[in-house]
């Protein structure tokens, strides 16, 4: 008899940012806290798995309360179902705020559960289904969001001293090309020639602005620029005119969007965010699409807790070698990451945990401390006894 879902439990959290943080490139009201849900699955054989549903309302992905509403409303269709049926029903969730984060949480929790039961890391399960390899460690990048060139220089020197091999600088924040050039120059000066420098514009530029910017900035030996413009046609136009590699980030909204980007010749590289794409399996499928089209992929978090970061790390470990540095070193942006043992970053590298499944354990005392009634109430659904 196939294994079935016996229960779903979710706990809302609200964790303050460790330092001032804004979504996107342009200055704006800094975010005060990250809100989401820790989701737990239990099978009818007693196995358990963890996932996280943390949509970004600032990017139109819905809110943690919206994700909880979806679980409360549609969770009864999942409890009692076997894994195959549950995945089909999960794919049929209505297109409502919080949908992708809920899909991600349940996808990750099921992979964690089955991995723990089988003694396999999540990465190995993804490789079985989507191909690739399982790396023991993943290079990760540091991120610089400072605006003033002197602050950029300080942050770059700190990242270089910490052993990072790649750094991402947020751009699209300066009023003029020259002011932006000074920020990029400061980063390159601090990093030296050996550290790779990539830019992230979050769609801040028009096509003419992007072409002019990249023409002026290519002298700083850029690894790539993420989302220089907002739309697919614009990305394709910039890619045709620039010698800098183009990465698509916000435009990678799913498999259909990824296919459109690749068909249009709009990107050299796709940025994969499991929380925004509905889980590790959808993201792994897009990575396979990119691989077959001759494009690369890189994995980043959406400033998740340690549960979401551990899931993204497992996906990143399946990327073809040599894998680019991935955007996983984000735990320090939050006051806590909810793990008993945080995932360390050593000399710009994160290693896969030795334990099966996600390889991490939830710190329930921390979760209780940061549980938030303002985000919503805890919830639990149980299958009826046979």
N, C-alpha and C positions, 0 to 999 in steps of 0.2 A: 504494500500500500504506500503511495507517495507521501512524503513529508508534507505537513500542512501547517499553516499559521494558526497558532493557538491564542496569541495575544499581541496587541500593540499598545505601547505606553509612550506618552510624550510629556516632557517637562520643559516649561518655558524658562529662558534665562535672559538676563540683561547684564552684560559685562562692559564696564567702562573702558575706553581706549586709554592706553598707557601714556599717550602723548597726543597733542592736537592732530587730527586727521580729517582730510576732506576727500570725497569721492571725485575723481576727475582731475583735470589739470588746472582749471581756472580757480582762483581764490573764491572761496564761498564760506558759508557758515560751517564751521568744523563740526564733525559728528562727535557726540558725547559718549555713545555706547553702541555696542553691537548686540542686536536682539535676535533670538532664534529659538529653536526647539531641539532638545536631544530626544531622539526617537529610539525606542527599543523594541525589537521583535523577539518573540518566543515561539519556537516550533512545538508541535505536539509530542516531540521526543525530548523536550527539555532544553534544547540548545537555545542560546541567546545571541543576538547581534545588535550592534550600535550603528546609528546613523545620525545625521544632522540636517535640519531644515532651517536654513538661515537666508531667506531672500533679502535682496537689497532694495528697499523701497525707493532709494535715491536713483535707481536705474530702472524703475518701473516694474520690478519683479514681484511686487506685493509685499506684505508684511508678515511678521511672525504670527500675529493673531489670525490673519487670513489663512496661513498654512494650517493652524490649529483647527479652524473651521472646516477646512477640507478634510482633515483627518477624522474629525468628529462625524462629518456627514457621509464620507465615502469609505471610511475604515470598516464599517460593518460588511461591505462587499468583499473585503479581503480576508477577514478572520474566518477560519474554517476552510479556506481555499488552499489547494496545493500550489507549489511555486509557479508552475506553468500558467495556471489560471490566474493567479495573482498578478503575474507580469502582464498578461493581456488586459486585465481590468485596470491595472495601474496606467498602462498606455492610453486607456480610454478616459482618463480623468478629464473633466471639462476644462476648457481654456479659461481659467480664472486666476486672479492674483494668488501667488504662492504655489501654483501647480508644479513648476519645475523643481522647486526646493523640496516639496513633499515627495515627488518622484525620486529625487536624488537620495533623500534620507532613507526611503524604503529599499531602494536598489542597493545602497551601501550596506544597510543593516542585514539584508539577506545574504550578500556576499560575505560579510563578516561572520554571520552565523554559520553558513555552510563551510567556510574556510576553517573556523575553529573546530567544527565537528570532524572535518576531514584531515586536519593537521596541515592545511595548505595556506600560504599567504594569498590575499586577494589578488595580487599581481599574477600569480600562477593560474588562477581561475580565469582571469581576463585573457591571458596568453592562449589558454586552451580554446577559448571561444573566438578570439579575434586575431590570433597569431602574434608574432613578435618574439621578444625574449624577456627574461626577468633579470634586471640588473640588481646588484647588491647595494648600490649607492647611486644617488642622483645629484649632479651639480645644481646649485641653486644660486639665484642672483640676489643682490641687495637692491633696494629701491631708494631713490633720492627724490623727495618731493619739495625740497627747499626752493625758495624763489630767488633770493639774493645770491649773486655769484660767490661771495665770500662764504655763505652758508653751504652752498653746493660744494665748494672746495673742501670745507671741513668734513662734510659727510662723505665725500669721495675718499679722502685720506683715511677716514675711519674704516670704510669698507675695504680698502686695499690692505690696511693693517690686519684686518680680521681674516684675510685670506680668500676673499671672494674673487672668482675668476671672471665674473660678469656683473655689471651694474646697469640698472634701468633708471634713466632720468626722465621725470615728468616734464614735458614741454607743452607749448601752447599757452604759456602763462605770461609771456612778455608782450609788451605793447608794440615792439618793433623787431625787425629782423636782427638788427645789431644787438639789441638787448638780449635776445634769445641766443645769439652767437656767443656772447660773453658768458652766459650760463654754461653752454656746452663746452666752451674752451676751458672754463674753470674745472669742469668735471674731468675732461681729458688730462689736464695738467696734474690734477690730484691723483688720478688713477695710473698715470704712466702708460707706456705703449703696450704692456703685456695684458692688461685687464680689458676685456671686451666692454664696449659702451653701446647700449641700445637706448632709443628714445620712445616715449609713449605720449602721443598727442591727444588721445581720446576724442578724435574727430574734430579737433579745435580749428583746423585750417580749411580754407577754400582750396580748390585745385590749384589756381595760380599761386596762392600763398605757399602751399605745400611744395610745389615744384621749385619756387624761388628759395624757400628755406633749405630744402635738401641739397640744392646746388651749392648753397653757401656753406652748409655744414658737413658735406661729405669729406672735406679735408681732415676732419677729426676722427676718421677711421671708424665709422659707425657699423655695428653688427647688423642692425635693422631699425626701422621705425614702425611702431605699432599704430594702426588706425590714424594715419595723418589726416584723412577726411572721413566724412560720416557714411557715404553711400558707396555701393559696389562699383558703379560706373566711374565715380571719382577715383576710387582706389586703382582701378584699371588704368585710368588716364595718368595718374601719378607714377604708377609702376612703369609705364611705357617711356616716360620722360626722365626718370631718375635712375642713377646707378646704385642707389641705396636699396637694399632689400626691403620689401613691404610685408608687414604682418597684419592680418585682419584679427580684430579682437571683438568689439561689440557687434560687428557684422556677422559673426559666427553664431547665429541664433538657433541652429539645429542642423540636421543632415541636409535638408533641402537648401538652406542658406549656404552651407559649405559647398554643396555641388554648384550652386550658382556662382560663388566666388571663384571656384576652380575653373569652371567653364569660361568665365569672363577673363581669365588670366589676371585676376585682381590681386593676388597675393602669392608670395613665395612661401608663406608660413601661416598656419592657423593657430590661434591662441584658444586653448580648451579650458573652460571653467566648469567642472562637474556640477556645481551648485546651480549654475545658470542653464545647463544643458539637460538637466533631468537625471543625472547620475553618471556612474563610471561606465556602464555599458554603452549608453548613447555617445559619450565622449570617446570611448575606445573605437566605436564604429566610425566616427568622424576622422580619427587618427588614421584608420585603415584607408578611408577614402583619400586622405591627403597623400599617404604613402603611395597608393596606386597611381595618383596623378603626378607624382614626382615632386610634391611639395612636402615641407616639414611640418611638425607640430610641436607645440610647447604647452605645458600644463601650468596653470596658476590657480591659486585659491581666490575666494572673494572675501578675504579677511575673515576666515572661519575660525572656530575653536580648533583644538587639537584633533577632534574627531574628523572634521572636514579636511584638515590639513593632512592627516594620516591617510585618508581616502585618496586625496590628490597625489600624495607621494606614491601610493601603490600603482596608480595609473601611470605616473611619470616613469616608473621603473620599467614599463613595458615599451617605451619608445625605442625606435631603432638607434643603434650606436653609429656615430657618436652623438649622444643626446645633447641638445642645447640646455644651458642652465635654465631651470624652471622657477617660477615665482611662488615658492613654497615657504620661504623664510619670513612668514608674516605673523607668527605667534607673538613676537615681542611687541607688536602693535597693540595687543590687548593686555589688560591687567593680569589676567590668568587665562590658561588654555583648557582648563577642566580635565587635564590628564594627571594620573598619579605620577608618571614620569614624562616630562615634556620631551618632545623629539628634538635632539640636539642638532645644531648646525656647527660643524667642525671644519674650519678652513674652506668654507663655501660649499660644503657637501653635507647631504643628509643621507643616512644609511637606513635601509629597510629594517624594521624591527625583526628580531629572530622569531618571535611568537607568531602563531598562525592567525588567519583572518586579517584584520587591520593591524594586529600586533600591539595594540595599545589598550589601556584600561582606564575607564572613567573614574575620576575622583568624585565620589558621591557626596562627600562633605563639601567640596567646593561647589558642586552643582546646587546643593541645598542652600549654600550661602548666597549664591547669585541667582537663585530661583526668583522669578518676578511675577507677581500677581498683576502688575501693570501690563505685562505682555499677554497674559491670559492664564487660565487655570490649567493645572495638570489634568491629563486625561488618560483613560485606559479602556480598552475594548477587549473582551474575552470571547472566545468561541464557546458555543453552548456545549455542555457535556454530552458525549455520545450516549 
